[in-house]
């Protein structure tokens, strides 16, 4: 562990394979991690719980972004996200994060060598 993310308060949006891996890596590297997933039946692994990851399942709440310094989103292609049932989409929490000036990845993956920044 290098502590690369020590002091960061990360919000991971989605508890699928990629979200779980991101939450694990961030926690191991020192971040305080909160994971949100609109699926009430999403599974939170014992190792994530053991790393102190705060998992919030079901509808997003206004406090989900409290204290957050960075946001990690699903790497799924945006058109695939749009084809999923609306109840599982994360558009509202990501829009709020952008309005709050948090860095949120764009809906498309940046090309090699490019990067994304916050709207602030």
Biopython code that builds the backbone (N, CA, C, O; Angstrom):
import numpy as np
from Bio.PDB.StructureBuilder import StructureBuilder

atoms = [
    (1, "UNK", "N", (0.842, -1.175, 0.000)),
    (1, "UNK", "CA", (0.000, 0.000, 0.000)),
    (1, "UNK", "C", (0.886, 1.236, 0.000)),
    (1, "UNK", "O", (1.810, 1.361, 0.803)),
    (2, "UNK", "N", (0.579, 2.159, -0.931)),
    (2, "UNK", "CA", (1.377, 3.378, -1.039)),
    (2, "UNK", "C", (0.705, 4.581, -0.380)),
    (2, "UNK", "O", (1.357, 5.594, -0.127)),
    (3, "UNK", "N", (-0.589, 4.475, -0.102)),
    (3, "UNK", "CA", (-1.305, 5.603, 0.483)),
    (3, "UNK", "C", (-1.616, 6.694, -0.523)),
    (3, "UNK", "O", (-1.859, 7.838, -0.141)),
    (4, "UNK", "N", (-1.612, 6.356, -1.795)),
    (4, "UNK", "CA", (-1.844, 7.316, -2.868)),
    (4, "UNK", "C", (-3.118, 8.128, -2.665)),
    (4, "UNK", "O", (-3.157, 9.310, -3.009)),
    (5, "UNK", "N", (-4.157, 7.514, -2.115)),
    (5, "UNK", "CA", (-5.432, 8.198, -1.953)),
    (5, "UNK", "C", (-5.732, 8.567, -0.502)),
    (5, "UNK", "O", (-6.883, 8.833, -0.158)),
    (6, "UNK", "N", (-4.722, 8.585, 0.337)),
    (6, "UNK", "CA", (-4.911, 8.962, 1.740)),
    (6, "UNK", "C", (-5.509, 10.370, 1.808)),
    (6, "UNK", "O", (-5.053, 11.285, 1.122)),
    (7, "UNK", "N", (-6.516, 10.523, 2.630)),
    (7, "UNK", "CA", (-7.182, 11.809, 2.785)),
    (7, "UNK", "C", (-8.314, 12.057, 1.813)),
    (7, "UNK", "O", (-9.103, 12.981, 2.006)),
    (8, "UNK", "N", (-8.407, 11.249, 0.772)),
    (8, "UNK", "CA", (-9.515, 11.396, -0.185)),
    (8, "UNK", "C", (-10.773, 10.742, 0.373)),
    (8, "UNK", "O", (-10.706, 9.758, 1.110)),
    (9, "UNK", "N", (-11.915, 11.305, 0.009)),
    (9, "UNK", "CA", (-13.218, 10.739, 0.356)),
    (9, "UNK", "C", (-13.900, 10.423, -0.960)),
    (9, "UNK", "O", (-14.448, 11.308, -1.617)),
    (10, "UNK", "N", (-13.861, 9.146, -1.342)),
    (10, "UNK", "CA", (-14.311, 8.719, -2.664)),
    (10, "UNK", "C", (-15.739, 8.210, -2.641)),
    (10, "UNK", "O", (-16.160, 7.524, -1.709)),
    (11, "UNK", "N", (-16.476, 8.562, -3.689)),
    (11, "UNK", "CA", (-17.792, 7.987, -3.940)),
    (11, "UNK", "C", (-17.672, 7.128, -5.181)),
    (11, "UNK", "O", (-17.331, 7.622, -6.255)),
    (12, "UNK", "N", (-17.951, 5.844, -5.036)),
    (12, "UNK", "CA", (-17.957, 4.929, -6.167)),
    (12, "UNK", "C", (-19.420, 4.682, -6.520)),
    (12, "UNK", "O", (-20.201, 4.226, -5.684)),
    (13, "UNK", "N", (-19.785, 4.988, -7.768)),
    (13, "UNK", "CA", (-21.162, 4.845, -8.215)),
    (13, "UNK", "C", (-21.294, 3.527, -8.958)),
    (13, "UNK", "O", (-20.800, 3.368, -10.074)),
    (14, "UNK", "N", (-21.974, 2.582, -8.311)),
    (14, "UNK", "CA", (-22.181, 1.257, -8.887)),
    (14, "UNK", "C", (-21.353, 0.217, -8.165)),
    (14, "UNK", "O", (-20.169, 0.421, -7.895)),
    (15, "UNK", "N", (-21.987, -0.894, -7.858)),
    (15, "UNK", "CA", (-21.345, -1.956, -7.083)),
    (15, "UNK", "C", (-21.192, -3.231, -7.904)),
    (15, "UNK", "O", (-21.240, -4.339, -7.369)),
    (16, "UNK", "N", (-21.007, -3.057, -9.209)),
    (16, "UNK", "CA", (-20.743, -4.205, -10.060)),
    (16, "UNK", "C", (-19.288, -4.629, -9.915)),
    (16, "UNK", "O", (-18.623, -4.259, -8.948)),
    (17, "UNK", "N", (-18.803, -5.391, -10.858)),
    (17, "UNK", "CA", (-17.427, -5.888, -10.802)),
    (17, "UNK", "C", (-16.429, -4.732, -10.764)),
    (17, "UNK", "O", (-15.532, -4.714, -9.921)),
    (18, "UNK", "N", (-16.582, -3.763, -11.675)),
    (18, "UNK", "CA", (-15.639, -2.640, -11.739)),
    (18, "UNK", "C", (-15.759, -1.742, -10.512)),
    (18, "UNK", "O", (-14.745, -1.314, -9.962)),
    (19, "UNK", "N", (-16.982, -1.453, -10.076)),
    (19, "UNK", "CA", (-17.181, -0.603, -8.906)),
    (19, "UNK", "C", (-16.605, -1.225, -7.651)),
    (19, "UNK", "O", (-15.981, -0.540, -6.840)),
    (20, "UNK", "N", (-16.813, -2.523, -7.490)),
    (20, "UNK", "CA", (-16.255, -3.224, -6.329)),
    (20, "UNK", "C", (-14.733, -3.185, -6.346)),
    (20, "UNK", "O", (-14.097, -2.965, -5.315)),
    (21, "UNK", "N", (-14.152, -3.402, -7.532)),
    (21, "UNK", "CA", (-12.687, -3.367, -7.654)),
    (21, "UNK", "C", (-12.152, -1.967, -7.365)),
    (21, "UNK", "O", (-11.132, -1.816, -6.692)),
    (22, "UNK", "N", (-12.841, -0.942, -7.874)),
    (22, "UNK", "CA", (-12.408, 0.435, -7.622)),
    (22, "UNK", "C", (-12.494, 0.765, -6.133)),
    (22, "UNK", "O", (-11.580, 1.368, -5.571)),
    (23, "UNK", "N", (-13.593, 0.367, -5.503)),
    (23, "UNK", "CA", (-13.755, 0.629, -4.065)),
    (23, "UNK", "C", (-12.659, -0.053, -3.263)),
    (23, "UNK", "O", (-12.106, 0.532, -2.332)),
    (24, "UNK", "N", (-12.348, -1.279, -3.622)),
    (24, "UNK", "CA", (-11.306, -2.042, -2.928)),
    (24, "UNK", "C", (-9.952, -1.345, -3.082)),
    (24, "UNK", "O", (-9.240, -1.138, -2.099)),
    (25, "UNK", "N", (-9.605, -0.989, -4.306)),
    (25, "UNK", "CA", (-8.306, -0.352, -4.561)),
    (25, "UNK", "C", (-8.194, 0.985, -3.834)),
    (25, "UNK", "O", (-7.161, 1.281, -3.234)),
    (26, "UNK", "N", (-9.248, 1.790, -3.884)),
    (26, "UNK", "CA", (-9.225, 3.086, -3.205)),
    (26, "UNK", "C", (-9.059, 2.917, -1.700)),
    (26, "UNK", "O", (-8.274, 3.629, -1.074)),
    (27, "UNK", "N", (-9.802, 1.969, -1.117)),
    (27, "UNK", "CA", (-9.706, 1.739, 0.329)),
    (27, "UNK", "C", (-8.317, 1.253, 0.715)),
    (27, "UNK", "O", (-7.752, 1.702, 1.712)),
    (28, "UNK", "N", (-7.766, 0.336, -0.073)),
    (28, "UNK", "CA", (-6.430, -0.178, 0.214)),
    (28, "UNK", "C", (-5.391, 0.935, 0.127)),
    (28, "UNK", "O", (-4.400, 0.925, 0.857)),
    (29, "UNK", "N", (-5.622, 1.894, -0.769)),
    (29, "UNK", "CA", (-4.680, 3.001, -0.954)),
    (29, "UNK", "C", (-4.990, 4.192, -0.044)),
    (29, "UNK", "O", (-4.463, 5.285, -0.253)),
    (30, "UNK", "N", (-5.837, 3.986, 0.957)),
    (30, "UNK", "CA", (-6.002, 4.991, 1.998)),
    (30, "UNK", "C", (-7.221, 5.879, 1.939)),
    (30, "UNK", "O", (-7.426, 6.688, 2.845)),
    (31, "UNK", "N", (-8.046, 5.760, 0.898)),
    (31, "UNK", "CA", (-9.236, 6.605, 0.802)),
    (31, "UNK", "C", (-10.334, 6.115, 1.742)),
    (31, "UNK", "O", (-10.416, 4.929, 2.062)),
    (32, "UNK", "N", (-11.165, 7.040, 2.172)),
    (32, "UNK", "CA", (-12.419, 6.701, 2.827)),
    (32, "UNK", "C", (-13.412, 6.520, 1.691)),
    (32, "UNK", "O", (-13.603, 7.430, 0.884)),
    (33, "UNK", "N", (-14.050, 5.349, 1.620)),
    (33, "UNK", "CA", (-14.847, 5.008, 0.440)),
    (33, "UNK", "C", (-16.314, 4.791, 0.787)),
    (33, "UNK", "O", (-16.659, 4.100, 1.746)),
    (34, "UNK", "N", (-17.160, 5.405, -0.024)),
    (34, "UNK", "CA", (-18.602, 5.175, 0.017)),
    (34, "UNK", "C", (-18.999, 4.650, -1.362)),
    (34, "UNK", "O", (-18.588, 5.199, -2.384)),
    (35, "UNK", "N", (-19.800, 3.587, -1.383)),
    (35, "UNK", "CA", (-20.307, 3.043, -2.631)),
    (35, "UNK", "C", (-21.817, 3.210, -2.630)),
    (35, "UNK", "O", (-22.482, 2.913, -1.637)),
    (36, "UNK", "N", (-22.358, 3.689, -3.749)),
    (36, "UNK", "CA", (-23.808, 3.760, -3.895)),
    (36, "UNK", "C", (-24.225, 2.906, -5.081)),
    (36, "UNK", "O", (-23.554, 2.874, -6.113)),
    (37, "UNK", "N", (-25.331, 2.223, -4.917)),
    (37, "UNK", "CA", (-25.891, 1.427, -6.002)),
    (37, "UNK", "C", (-27.401, 1.469, -5.841)),
    (37, "UNK", "O", (-27.920, 1.208, -4.756)),
    (38, "UNK", "N", (-28.097, 1.791, -6.900)),
    (38, "UNK", "CA", (-29.552, 1.909, -6.824)),
    (38, "UNK", "C", (-30.235, 0.557, -6.683)),
    (38, "UNK", "O", (-31.416, 0.489, -6.342)),
    (39, "UNK", "N", (-29.504, -0.514, -6.942)),
    (39, "UNK", "CA", (-30.084, -1.851, -6.769)),
    (39, "UNK", "C", (-30.092, -2.196, -5.285)),
    (39, "UNK", "O", (-29.033, -2.295, -4.665)),
    (40, "UNK", "N", (-31.251, -2.374, -4.728)),
    (40, "UNK", "CA", (-31.345, -2.715, -3.306)),
    (40, "UNK", "C", (-30.792, -4.105, -3.011)),
    (40, "UNK", "O", (-30.421, -4.405, -1.876)),
    (41, "UNK", "N", (-30.737, -4.953, -4.044)),
    (41, "UNK", "CA", (-30.259, -6.319, -3.839)),
    (41, "UNK", "C", (-28.784, -6.494, -4.229)),
    (41, "UNK", "O", (-28.303, -7.622, -4.332)),
    (42, "UNK", "N", (-28.070, -5.387, -4.443)),
    (42, "UNK", "CA", (-26.643, -5.483, -4.767)),
    (42, "UNK", "C", (-25.902, -6.133, -3.599)),
    (42, "UNK", "O", (-26.262, -5.943, -2.437)),
    (43, "UNK", "N", (-24.872, -6.894, -3.923)),
    (43, "UNK", "CA", (-24.107, -7.604, -2.902)),
    (43, "UNK", "C", (-22.864, -6.814, -2.508)),
    (43, "UNK", "O", (-22.078, -6.398, -3.359)),
    (44, "UNK", "N", (-22.703, -6.619, -1.208)),
    (44, "UNK", "CA", (-21.504, -5.969, -0.677)),
    (44, "UNK", "C", (-20.634, -7.078, -0.096)),
    (44, "UNK", "O", (-21.028, -7.739, 0.865)),
    (45, "UNK", "N", (-19.450, -7.285, -0.677)),
    (45, "UNK", "CA", (-18.598, -8.393, -0.241)),
    (45, "UNK", "C", (-18.042, -8.152, 1.163)),
    (45, "UNK", "O", (-17.917, -7.017, 1.623)),
    (46, "UNK", "N", (-17.717, -9.248, 1.815)),
    (46, "UNK", "CA", (-17.137, -9.171, 3.161)),
    (46, "UNK", "C", (-15.820, -8.418, 3.174)),
    (46, "UNK", "O", (-15.511, -7.715, 4.137)),
    (47, "UNK", "N", (-15.026, -8.565, 2.084)),
    (47, "UNK", "CA", (-13.739, -7.854, 2.085)),
    (47, "UNK", "C", (-13.945, -6.346, 1.993)),
    (47, "UNK", "O", (-13.174, -5.592, 2.586)),
    (48, "UNK", "N", (-14.972, -5.880, 1.258)),
    (48, "UNK", "CA", (-15.242, -4.441, 1.225)),
    (48, "UNK", "C", (-15.695, -3.955, 2.596)),
    (48, "UNK", "O", (-15.265, -2.900, 3.062)),
    (49, "UNK", "N", (-16.555, -4.719, 3.228)),
    (49, "UNK", "CA", (-16.995, -4.353, 4.587)),
    (49, "UNK", "C", (-15.788, -4.317, 5.531)),
    (49, "UNK", "O", (-15.676, -3.420, 6.368)),
    (50, "UNK", "N", (-14.887, -5.294, 5.393)),
    (50, "UNK", "CA", (-13.696, -5.355, 6.237)),
    (50, "UNK", "C", (-12.754, -4.181, 6.024)),
    (50, "UNK", "O", (-11.993, -3.816, 6.921)),
    (51, "UNK", "N", (-12.805, -3.588, 4.830)),
    (51, "UNK", "CA", (-11.973, -2.415, 4.530)),
    (51, "UNK", "C", (-12.651, -1.118, 4.972)),
    (51, "UNK", "O", (-12.104, -0.030, 4.792)),
    (52, "UNK", "N", (-13.844, -1.242, 5.551)),
    (52, "UNK", "CA", (-14.556, -0.065, 6.044)),
    (52, "UNK", "C", (-15.344, 0.692, 5.000)),
    (52, "UNK", "O", (-15.723, 1.843, 5.219)),
    (53, "UNK", "N", (-15.599, 0.054, 3.853)),
    (53, "UNK", "CA", (-16.365, 0.702, 2.791)),
    (53, "UNK", "C", (-17.816, 0.872, 3.237)),
    (53, "UNK", "O", (-18.454, -0.081, 3.685)),
    (54, "UNK", "N", (-18.322, 2.087, 3.111)),
    (54, "UNK", "CA", (-19.708, 2.427, 3.441)),
    (54, "UNK", "C", (-20.553, 2.189, 2.201)),
    (54, "UNK", "O", (-20.391, 2.898, 1.207)),
    (55, "UNK", "N", (-21.446, 1.214, 2.230)),
    (55, "UNK", "CA", (-22.298, 0.897, 1.086)),
    (55, "UNK", "C", (-23.717, 1.368, 1.348)),
    (55, "UNK", "O", (-24.312, 1.064, 2.381)),
    (56, "UNK", "N", (-24.247, 2.119, 0.388)),
    (56, "UNK", "CA", (-25.616, 2.616, 0.466)),
    (56, "UNK", "C", (-26.377, 2.103, -0.745)),
    (56, "UNK", "O", (-26.064, 2.438, -1.887)),
    (57, "UNK", "N", (-27.374, 1.290, -0.471)),
    (57, "UNK", "CA", (-28.130, 0.646, -1.541)),
    (57, "UNK", "C", (-29.533, 1.237, -1.634)),
    (57, "UNK", "O", (-30.091, 1.698, -0.639)),
    (58, "UNK", "N", (-30.090, 1.217, -2.827)),
    (58, "UNK", "CA", (-31.416, 1.776, -3.062)),
    (58, "UNK", "C", (-31.300, 3.193, -3.612)),
    (58, "UNK", "O", (-30.245, 3.590, -4.108)),
    (59, "UNK", "N", (-32.362, 3.935, -3.522)),
    (59, "UNK", "CA", (-32.395, 5.295, -4.064)),
    (59, "UNK", "C", (-31.274, 6.157, -3.493)),
    (59, "UNK", "O", (-30.924, 6.056, -2.317)),
    (60, "UNK", "N", (-30.725, 7.001, -4.350)),
    (60, "UNK", "CA", (-29.684, 7.925, -3.900)),
    (60, "UNK", "C", (-30.292, 8.961, -2.960)),
    (60, "UNK", "O", (-31.420, 9.412, -3.156)),
    (61, "UNK", "N", (-29.534, 9.325, -1.950)),
    (61, "UNK", "CA", (-29.979, 10.321, -0.981)),
    (61, "UNK", "C", (-29.122, 11.569, -1.110)),
    (61, "UNK", "O", (-27.973, 11.490, -1.544)),
    (62, "UNK", "N", (-29.669, 12.726, -0.736)),
    (62, "UNK", "CA", (-28.896, 13.973, -0.840)),
    (62, "UNK", "C", (-27.543, 13.907, -0.133)),
    (62, "UNK", "O", (-26.581, 14.520, -0.596)),
    (63, "UNK", "N", (-27.453, 13.185, 0.962)),
    (63, "UNK", "CA", (-26.210, 13.111, 1.716)),
    (63, "UNK", "C", (-25.157, 12.192, 1.132)),
    (63, "UNK", "O", (-24.050, 12.118, 1.667)),
    (64, "UNK", "N", (-25.465, 11.488, 0.049)),
    (64, "UNK", "CA", (-24.487, 10.560, -0.538)),
    (64, "UNK", "C", (-23.215, 11.266, -0.975)),
    (64, "UNK", "O", (-22.147, 10.653, -0.998)),
    (65, "UNK", "N", (-23.310, 12.543, -1.322)),
    (65, "UNK", "CA", (-22.138, 13.295, -1.787)),
    (65, "UNK", "C", (-21.457, 14.095, -0.674)),
    (65, "UNK", "O", (-20.431, 14.732, -0.913)),
    (66, "UNK", "N", (-22.007, 14.068, 0.515)),
    (66, "UNK", "CA", (-21.425, 14.853, 1.612)),
    (66, "UNK", "C", (-19.964, 14.483, 1.863)),
    (66, "UNK", "O", (-19.642, 13.320, 2.104)),
    (67, "UNK", "N", (-19.096, 15.472, 1.806)),
    (67, "UNK", "CA", (-17.686, 15.276, 2.094)),
    (67, "UNK", "C", (-16.878, 14.618, 0.992)),
    (67, "UNK", "O", (-15.673, 14.420, 1.154)),
    (68, "UNK", "N", (-17.498, 14.277, -0.111)),
    (68, "UNK", "CA", (-16.813, 13.552, -1.195)),
    (68, "UNK", "C", (-15.840, 14.474, -1.918)),
    (68, "UNK", "O", (-16.162, 15.625, -2.214)),
    (69, "UNK", "N", (-14.633, 13.951, -2.200)),
    (69, "UNK", "CA", (-13.626, 14.719, -2.932)),
    (69, "UNK", "C", (-13.364, 14.169, -4.329)),
    (69, "UNK", "O", (-12.769, 14.854, -5.161)),
    (70, "UNK", "N", (-13.801, 12.934, -4.595)),
    (70, "UNK", "CA", (-13.674, 12.380, -5.939)),
    (70, "UNK", "C", (-14.769, 11.360, -6.184)),
    (70, "UNK", "O", (-15.270, 10.724, -5.258)),
    (71, "UNK", "N", (-15.135, 11.217, -7.470)),
    (71, "UNK", "CA", (-16.212, 10.321, -7.876)),
    (71, "UNK", "C", (-15.676, 9.342, -8.907)),
    (71, "UNK", "O", (-14.983, 9.735, -9.845)),
    (72, "UNK", "N", (-16.000, 8.064, -8.730)),
    (72, "UNK", "CA", (-15.633, 7.021, -9.691)),
    (72, "UNK", "C", (-16.928, 6.425, -10.223)),
    (72, "UNK", "O", (-17.796, 6.021, -9.449)),
    (73, "UNK", "N", (-17.057, 6.369, -11.548)),
    (73, "UNK", "CA", (-18.273, 5.862, -12.169)),
    (73, "UNK", "C", (-18.024, 4.567, -12.928)),
    (73, "UNK", "O", (-16.885, 4.139, -13.113)),
    (74, "UNK", "N", (-19.108, 3.964, -13.357)),
    (74, "UNK", "CA", (-19.025, 2.725, -14.126)),
    (74, "UNK", "C", (-18.307, 2.953, -15.448)),
    (74, "UNK", "O", (-18.513, 3.978, -16.099)),
    (75, "UNK", "N", (-17.466, 2.007, -15.847)),
    (75, "UNK", "CA", (-16.811, 2.130, -17.152)),
    (75, "UNK", "C", (-17.695, 1.629, -18.291)),
    (75, "UNK", "O", (-17.264, 1.611, -19.444)),
    (76, "UNK", "N", (-18.932, 1.222, -17.980)),
    (76, "UNK", "CA", (-19.828, 0.711, -19.026)),
    (76, "UNK", "C", (-20.081, 1.803, -20.061)),
    (76, "UNK", "O", (-20.203, 2.975, -19.703)),
    (77, "UNK", "N", (-20.163, 1.431, -21.346)),
    (77, "UNK", "CA", (-20.476, 2.422, -22.377)),
    (77, "UNK", "C", (-21.803, 3.114, -22.052)),
    (77, "UNK", "O", (-22.751, 2.469, -21.603)),
    (78, "UNK", "N", (-21.865, 4.435, -22.280)),
    (78, "UNK", "CA", (-23.051, 5.201, -21.882)),
    (78, "UNK", "C", (-24.322, 4.693, -22.560)),
    (78, "UNK", "O", (-25.388, 4.700, -21.945)),
    (79, "UNK", "N", (-24.227, 4.252, -23.815)),
    (79, "UNK", "CA", (-25.439, 3.763, -24.470)),
    (79, "UNK", "C", (-25.957, 2.500, -23.782)),
    (79, "UNK", "O", (-27.162, 2.252, -23.769)),
    (80, "UNK", "N", (-25.063, 1.710, -23.216)),
    (80, "UNK", "CA", (-25.488, 0.535, -22.461)),
    (80, "UNK", "C", (-26.171, 0.946, -21.158)),
    (80, "UNK", "O", (-27.159, 0.338, -20.746)),
    (81, "UNK", "N", (-25.634, 1.988, -20.513)),
    (81, "UNK", "CA", (-26.248, 2.488, -19.285)),
    (81, "UNK", "C", (-27.650, 3.004, -19.589)),
    (81, "UNK", "O", (-28.579, 2.749, -18.822)),
    (82, "UNK", "N", (-27.817, 3.728, -20.700)),
    (82, "UNK", "CA", (-29.125, 4.268, -21.052)),
    (82, "UNK", "C", (-30.133, 3.174, -21.370)),
    (82, "UNK", "O", (-31.338, 3.384, -21.232)),
    (83, "UNK", "N", (-29.652, 2.008, -21.794)),
    (83, "UNK", "CA", (-30.580, 0.929, -22.124)),
    (83, "UNK", "C", (-31.037, 0.162, -20.885)),
    (83, "UNK", "O", (-31.944, -0.665, -20.980)),
    (84, "UNK", "N", (-30.438, 0.413, -19.740)),
    (84, "UNK", "CA", (-30.852, -0.283, -18.524)),
    (84, "UNK", "C", (-32.088, 0.407, -17.949)),
    (84, "UNK", "O", (-32.350, 1.568, -18.267)),
    (85, "UNK", "N", (-32.844, -0.288, -17.114)),
    (85, "UNK", "CA", (-34.045, 0.326, -16.537)),
    (85, "UNK", "C", (-33.710, 1.615, -15.800)),
    (85, "UNK", "O", (-32.699, 1.694, -15.102)),
    (86, "UNK", "N", (-34.563, 2.627, -15.958)),
    (86, "UNK", "CA", (-34.316, 3.945, -15.366)),
    (86, "UNK", "C", (-34.045, 3.863, -13.869)),
    (86, "UNK", "O", (-33.262, 4.656, -13.346)),
    (87, "UNK", "N", (-34.663, 2.939, -13.179)),
    (87, "UNK", "CA", (-34.480, 2.861, -11.731)),
    (87, "UNK", "C", (-33.032, 2.536, -11.354)),
    (87, "UNK", "O", (-32.641, 2.746, -10.206)),
    (88, "UNK", "N", (-32.226, 2.023, -12.300)),
    (88, "UNK", "CA", (-30.835, 1.693, -12.010)),
    (88, "UNK", "C", (-29.858, 2.760, -12.481)),
    (88, "UNK", "O", (-28.661, 2.651, -12.217)),
    (89, "UNK", "N", (-30.336, 3.780, -13.167)),
    (89, "UNK", "CA", (-29.436, 4.813, -13.683)),
    (89, "UNK", "C", (-28.956, 5.718, -12.564)),
    (89, "UNK", "O", (-29.621, 5.876, -11.541)),
    (90, "UNK", "N", (-27.796, 6.306, -12.776)),
    (90, "UNK", "CA", (-27.173, 7.165, -11.767)),
    (90, "UNK", "C", (-27.082, 8.610, -12.225)),
    (90, "UNK", "O", (-26.297, 9.387, -11.682)),
    (91, "UNK", "N", (-27.887, 8.978, -13.230)),
    (91, "UNK", "CA", (-27.793, 10.318, -13.808)),
    (91, "UNK", "C", (-27.934, 11.416, -12.763)),
    (91, "UNK", "O", (-27.185, 12.393, -12.794)),
    (92, "UNK", "N", (-28.881, 11.275, -11.839)),
    (92, "UNK", "CA", (-29.147, 12.368, -10.904)),
    (92, "UNK", "C", (-27.975, 12.617, -9.962)),
    (92, "UNK", "O", (-27.616, 13.772, -9.729)),
    (93, "UNK", "N", (-27.378, 11.579, -9.422)),
    (93, "UNK", "CA", (-26.263, 11.777, -8.493)),
    (93, "UNK", "C", (-25.034, 12.312, -9.224)),
    (93, "UNK", "O", (-24.283, 13.114, -8.669)),
    (94, "UNK", "N", (-24.827, 11.874, -10.465)),
    (94, "UNK", "CA", (-23.682, 12.377, -11.228)),
    (94, "UNK", "C", (-23.893, 13.840, -11.612)),
    (94, "UNK", "O", (-22.947, 14.628, -11.590)),
    (95, "UNK", "N", (-25.127, 14.210, -11.962)),
    (95, "UNK", "CA", (-25.419, 15.613, -12.276)),
    (95, "UNK", "C", (-25.181, 16.485, -11.056)),
    (95, "UNK", "O", (-24.602, 17.565, -11.171)),
    (96, "UNK", "N", (-25.616, 16.034, -9.894)),
    (96, "UNK", "CA", (-25.407, 16.806, -8.662)),
    (96, "UNK", "C", (-23.917, 16.934, -8.359)),
    (96, "UNK", "O", (-23.450, 18.000, -7.959)),
    (97, "UNK", "N", (-23.175, 15.849, -8.549)),
    (97, "UNK", "CA", (-21.728, 15.903, -8.302)),
    (97, "UNK", "C", (-21.070, 16.928, -9.214)),
    (97, "UNK", "O", (-20.209, 17.689, -8.773)),
    (98, "UNK", "N", (-21.470, 16.955, -10.483)),
    (98, "UNK", "CA", (-20.906, 17.947, -11.408)),
    (98, "UNK", "C", (-21.259, 19.365, -10.959)),
    (98, "UNK", "O", (-20.402, 20.248, -10.970)),
    (99, "UNK", "N", (-22.519, 19.590, -10.562)),
    (99, "UNK", "CA", (-22.932, 20.911, -10.093)),
    (99, "UNK", "C", (-22.151, 21.332, -8.852)),
    (99, "UNK", "O", (-21.882, 22.517, -8.654)),
    (100, "UNK", "N", (-21.786, 20.358, -8.015)),
    (100, "UNK", "CA", (-21.015, 20.638, -6.803)),
    (100, "UNK", "C", (-19.531, 20.850, -7.104)),
    (100, "UNK", "O", (-18.747, 21.114, -6.193)),
    (101, "UNK", "N", (-19.138, 20.735, -8.391)),
    (101, "UNK", "CA", (-17.752, 20.976, -8.779)),
    (101, "UNK", "C", (-16.829, 19.783, -8.589)),
    (101, "UNK", "O", (-15.608, 19.930, -8.652)),
    (102, "UNK", "N", (-17.395, 18.604, -8.358)),
    (102, "UNK", "CA", (-16.556, 17.414, -8.200)),
    (102, "UNK", "C", (-16.117, 16.907, -9.565)),
    (102, "UNK", "O", (-16.884, 16.983, -10.525)),
    (103, "UNK", "N", (-14.901, 16.392, -9.667)),
    (103, "UNK", "CA", (-14.473, 15.815, -10.941)),
    (103, "UNK", "C", (-15.221, 14.510, -11.192)),
    (103, "UNK", "O", (-15.156, 13.582, -10.386)),
    (104, "UNK", "N", (-15.927, 14.447, -12.311)),
    (104, "UNK", "CA", (-16.696, 13.270, -12.699)),
    (104, "UNK", "C", (-16.293, 12.919, -14.119)),
    (104, "UNK", "O", (-16.296, 13.789, -14.990)),
    (105, "UNK", "N", (-15.944, 11.660, -14.376)),
    (105, "UNK", "CA", (-15.561, 11.281, -15.735)),
    (105, "UNK", "C", (-16.678, 11.577, -16.729)),
    (105, "UNK", "O", (-17.855, 11.519, -16.370)),
    (106, "UNK", "N", (-16.324, 11.893, -17.978)),
    (106, "UNK", "CA", (-17.342, 12.125, -18.997)),
    (106, "UNK", "C", (-18.068, 10.828, -19.320)),
    (106, "UNK", "O", (-17.667, 9.749, -18.885)),
    (107, "UNK", "N", (-19.126, 10.950, -20.077)),
    (107, "UNK", "CA", (-19.926, 9.770, -20.414)),
    (107, "UNK", "C", (-19.211, 8.859, -21.402)),
    (107, "UNK", "O", (-19.527, 7.672, -21.483)),
    (108, "UNK", "N", (-18.265, 9.388, -22.146)),
    (108, "UNK", "CA", (-17.457, 8.551, -23.018)),
    (108, "UNK", "C", (-16.061, 8.462, -22.432)),
    (108, "UNK", "O", (-15.588, 9.398, -21.788)),
    (109, "UNK", "N", (-15.408, 7.343, -22.656)),
    (109, "UNK", "CA", (-14.054, 7.161, -22.159)),
    (109, "UNK", "C", (-13.113, 8.048, -22.963)),
    (109, "UNK", "O", (-13.166, 8.027, -24.192)),
    (110, "UNK", "N", (-12.250, 8.831, -22.307)),
    (110, "UNK", "CA", (-11.309, 9.670, -23.042)),
    (110, "UNK", "C", (-10.376, 8.814, -23.894)),
    (110, "UNK", "O", (-10.065, 7.678, -23.538)),
    (111, "UNK", "N", (-9.936, 9.367, -25.015)),
    (111, "UNK", "CA", (-8.994, 8.653, -25.856)),
    (111, "UNK", "C", (-7.652, 8.578, -25.152)),
    (111, "UNK", "O", (-7.395, 9.322, -24.206)),
    (112, "UNK", "N", (-6.804, 7.684, -25.614)),
    (112, "UNK", "CA", (-5.492, 7.495, -24.993)),
    (112, "UNK", "C", (-4.749, 8.825, -24.969)),
    (112, "UNK", "O", (-4.710, 9.550, -25.963)),
    (113, "UNK", "N", (-4.166, 9.129, -23.824)),
    (113, "UNK", "CA", (-3.387, 10.341, -23.687)),
    (113, "UNK", "C", (-4.174, 11.569, -23.277)),
    (113, "UNK", "O", (-3.586, 12.598, -22.944)),
    (114, "UNK", "N", (-5.514, 11.477, -23.296)),
    (114, "UNK", "CA", (-6.298, 12.629, -22.872)),
    (114, "UNK", "C", (-6.777, 12.407, -21.446)),
    (114, "UNK", "O", (-6.581, 11.330, -20.883)),
    (115, "UNK", "N", (-7.397, 13.410, -20.867)),
    (115, "UNK", "CA", (-7.868, 13.288, -19.504)),
    (115, "UNK", "C", (-9.159, 14.054, -19.344)),
    (115, "UNK", "O", (-9.585, 14.766, -20.254)),
    (116, "UNK", "N", (-9.781, 13.911, -18.191)),
    (116, "UNK", "CA", (-11.000, 14.658, -17.900)),
    (116, "UNK", "C", (-10.745, 15.525, -16.696)),
    (116, "UNK", "O", (-9.875, 15.236, -15.875)),
    (117, "UNK", "N", (-11.503, 16.581, -16.598)),
    (117, "UNK", "CA", (-11.381, 17.494, -15.459)),
    (117, "UNK", "C", (-12.770, 17.865, -14.962)),
    (117, "UNK", "O", (-13.776, 17.580, -15.611)),
    (118, "UNK", "N", (-12.807, 18.496, -13.814)),
    (118, "UNK", "CA", (-14.089, 18.949, -13.262)),
    (118, "UNK", "C", (-14.575, 20.139, -14.064)),
    (118, "UNK", "O", (-13.814, 20.779, -14.790)),
    (119, "UNK", "N", (-15.856, 20.420, -13.918)),
    (119, "UNK", "CA", (-16.433, 21.568, -14.624)),
    (119, "UNK", "C", (-16.186, 22.865, -13.869)),
    (119, "UNK", "O", (-16.538, 23.941, -14.352)),
    (120, "UNK", "N", (-15.588, 22.772, -12.696)),
    (120, "UNK", "CA", (-15.335, 23.977, -11.885)),
    (120, "UNK", "C", (-14.092, 24.694, -12.343)),
    (120, "UNK", "O", (-13.729, 25.725, -11.776)),
]
sb = StructureBuilder()
sb.init_structure("model")
sb.init_model(0)
sb.init_chain("A")
sb.init_seg("    ")
for serial, (resi, resn, name, xyz) in enumerate(atoms, 1):
    if name == "N":
        sb.init_residue(resn, " ", resi, " ")
    sb.init_atom(name, np.array(xyz, "f"), 0.0, 1.0, " ", f" {name:<3s}", serial, name[0])
structure = sb.get_structure()
